Amino acid sequence: MKAEKGQTTVEYSIMLAMFLTVTLVMVVLLSALSDYGWRLLSLVGMDYP
């Protein structure tokens, strides 16, 4: 019984670490793509004299 409780804790910890890693990667990608999008919009909207 005690081994099953330990296994559950290990599985929960692994899943939590994986969730946090995926969340961090998504935030970094969102930041990078957002910067690229603003740069693209500023180039498209540039006025030439």
C-alpha distances in whole Angstrom, upper triangle without the diagonal:
4,5,5,7,9,10,11,13,15,16,17,19,20,21,23,25,26,27,29,31,32,33,35,37,38,39,41,42,44,45,47,48,49,52,53,54,56,58,58,60,62,63,64,65,68,71,74,77
4,5,5,6,9,10,11,13,14,15,17,19,20,21,23,25,26,27,29,31,32,33,35,36,38,39,41,42,44,45,47,48,50,51,52,54,56,57,58,60,62,63,64,66,70,73,76
4,5,5,6,9,10,10,12,14,15,16,18,20,21,22,24,26,27,29,30,32,33,35,36,38,39,40,42,44,45,46,48,49,51,53,54,55,57,59,60,61,62,65,68,71,74
4,5,5,6,9,10,10,12,14,15,16,18,20,21,22,24,26,27,28,30,32,33,35,36,37,39,41,42,43,44,47,48,49,51,53,53,55,57,58,59,61,63,66,69,73
4,5,5,6,9,10,11,12,14,15,16,18,20,21,23,24,26,27,29,30,32,33,35,36,37,39,41,42,43,45,47,47,49,51,52,53,55,57,58,59,61,65,68,71
4,5,5,6,9,10,11,12,14,15,17,18,20,21,23,24,26,27,29,30,32,33,35,36,38,39,41,42,44,45,46,48,50,51,52,54,56,57,58,60,64,66,70
4,5,5,6,8,10,11,12,14,15,16,18,20,21,23,24,26,27,29,30,32,33,34,36,38,39,40,42,43,44,47,48,49,50,53,54,55,56,59,62,65,68
4,5,5,6,9,10,10,12,14,15,16,18,20,21,22,24,26,27,28,30,32,33,35,36,37,38,41,42,43,45,47,47,49,51,52,53,55,57,60,63,66
4,5,5,6,9,10,10,12,14,15,16,18,20,21,22,24,26,27,29,30,31,33,35,36,37,39,41,42,43,45,46,47,49,51,52,53,55,59,62,65
4,5,5,6,9,10,11,12,14,15,17,18,20,21,23,24,26,27,29,30,32,33,35,36,38,39,40,42,44,45,46,48,50,51,52,54,58,60,64
4,5,5,6,9,10,11,12,14,15,16,18,20,21,22,24,26,27,28,30,32,33,34,36,37,38,41,42,43,44,47,48,49,50,52,56,59,62
4,5,5,6,9,10,10,12,14,15,16,18,20,21,22,24,26,27,29,30,31,33,35,36,37,39,41,42,43,45,47,47,49,51,55,57,61
4,5,5,6,9,10,11,12,14,15,16,18,20,21,23,24,26,27,29,30,31,33,35,36,38,39,41,42,44,45,46,48,50,53,56,59
4,5,5,6,9,10,11,12,14,15,17,18,20,21,23,24,26,27,28,30,32,33,34,36,38,39,40,42,44,45,46,48,52,54,58
4,5,5,6,9,10,11,12,14,15,16,18,20,21,22,24,26,27,28,30,32,32,34,36,37,38,41,42,43,44,46,50,53,56
4,5,5,6,9,10,10,12,14,15,17,18,20,21,23,24,26,27,29,30,31,33,35,36,37,39,41,42,43,45,49,51,55
4,5,5,6,9,10,11,12,14,15,17,18,20,21,23,24,26,27,29,30,32,33,35,36,38,39,41,42,44,47,50,53
4,5,5,6,9,10,11,12,14,15,17,18,20,21,22,24,26,27,28,30,32,33,34,36,38,39,40,42,46,48,52
4,5,5,6,9,10,11,12,14,15,16,18,20,21,22,24,26,26,28,30,31,32,35,36,37,38,40,44,47,50
4,6,5,6,9,10,11,12,14,15,17,18,20,21,23,24,25,27,29,30,31,33,35,36,37,39,43,45,49
4,5,5,6,9,10,11,12,14,15,17,18,20,21,23,24,26,27,29,30,32,33,35,36,38,42,44,47
4,5,5,6,9,10,11,12,14,15,16,18,20,21,22,24,26,27,28,30,32,32,34,36,40,42,46
4,5,5,6,9,10,10,12,14,15,16,18,20,21,22,24,26,27,29,30,31,32,35,38,41,44
4,5,5,6,9,10,11,12,14,15,17,19,20,21,23,24,26,27,29,30,32,33,37,40,43
4,5,5,6,9,10,11,12,14,16,17,18,20,21,22,24,26,27,28,30,32,36,38,41
4,5,5,6,9,10,10,12,14,15,16,18,20,21,22,24,26,26,28,30,34,36,40
4,5,5,6,9,10,10,12,14,15,16,18,20,21,23,24,26,27,29,32,35,38
4,5,5,6,9,10,11,12,14,16,17,18,20,21,23,25,26,27,31,34,37
4,5,5,6,8,10,11,12,14,15,16,18,20,21,22,24,26,30,32,35
4,6,5,6,9,10,10,12,14,15,16,18,20,21,22,24,28,30,34
4,6,5,6,9,10,11,12,14,15,17,19,20,21,23,26,29,32
4,5,5,6,9,10,11,12,14,16,17,19,20,21,25,27,31
4,5,5,6,9,10,10,12,14,15,16,18,20,24,26,30
4,5,5,6,9,10,11,12,14,15,16,18,22,25,28
4,5,5,6,9,10,11,13,14,15,17,20,23,26
4,6,5,6,9,10,11,12,14,15,19,21,25
4,5,5,6,9,10,11,12,14,18,20,24
4,5,5,6,9,10,10,12,16,19,22
4,5,5,6,9,10,11,14,17,20
4,5,5,6,9,10,14,16,20
4,5,5,6,8,12,15,18
4,6,5,6,10,12,16
4,5,5,9,11,14
4,6,9,11,14
4,6,10,13
4,7,10
4,6
4
